[in-house]
Amino acid sequence: MRVTGKIDEIRQWTAQARAEGKHIGLVPTMGALHVGHVALIEAARRRCEFVVVSLFVNPTQFGPGEDFENYPRPFEQDVAICERHGAAVVFAPSPSEMYPRENLTWVSVSGITEHLCGRSRPNHFRGVTTVCTKLFNIVGPDVAFFGHKDAQQAAVIRRMVADLNMPLEIVVCPTVRQGDGLAVSSRNQYLSERQREDATVIYLALQAGRQMVESGATDARQVRARIEAVMGRVPAMQIEYVSLVDPETLEDVERITGAVLIAVAARLGPARLIDNIMVDSGKR
Ligand code: AMP
């Protein structure tokens, strides 16, 4: 496995792999790799002969006062994980390699970026879509792999790729959870032991929502209230949103018909946690 932080170098390597007829898979990450990322690398390996994992804590997707500086960067451990799981290349650029001058050019998706996390994180998705466009232009992947854990991000990227005719396929992989249901996340490291235990209430709440929808509830407000009540069992949990939305437009749903995405965000001590599940009411 090869490691580089240089755009010129990764371009050469992917050009060569392409010339050899290999399919190129890209797994964009911010590092601090865990089993959720590993599932993406493995999915990429099943589809592509040449897998590039990018490790880049992208400054433009963090807002003021967010955790950009404190975000974990266990570089050597990340490289070892990529090697163990069969990546061909790790691309780990510095911020100045990716943004050598003031960035004046942005890719931004309207509408679906304004719901859910977009409300409290203005410019977050603009940072994500811009850095993903840059990574797609640098690496030239046939397929890029994202996690359903960040369902809004995946929907935004899909939409960007469709709207701008970007020549690659987006694959979204299921959320990897710990035994007690908590979605694995690099930010779980911020939690104390007590907070880690409390965090399990998020998945319990989502499951309570699922149960209601599957047993016929159609009033989104009632389902939301139930989810909030379960999360409210942990007084330290500050709910940012509990939303039932259309899985494509991400617009709030009032009456549940068909598939619905239930998404939540909450603050627990130093961590902002997000999670979601797709539920199908079976009603059309
Ligand atoms: P991050 O490093 O947190 O920016 O995540 C990089 C990619 O891994 C994104 O596409 C995430 O959606 C995905 N990811 C993060 N956590 C999980 C998880 N628990 N299960 C599946 N995918 C995940």
Residues whose N, C-alpha, C, O or C-beta is under 5 A from the ligand:
A	BS01	AMP	P28 T29 M30 G31 G36 H37 F145 F146 G147 H148 K149 D150 C173 P174 T175 V176 A183 V184 S185
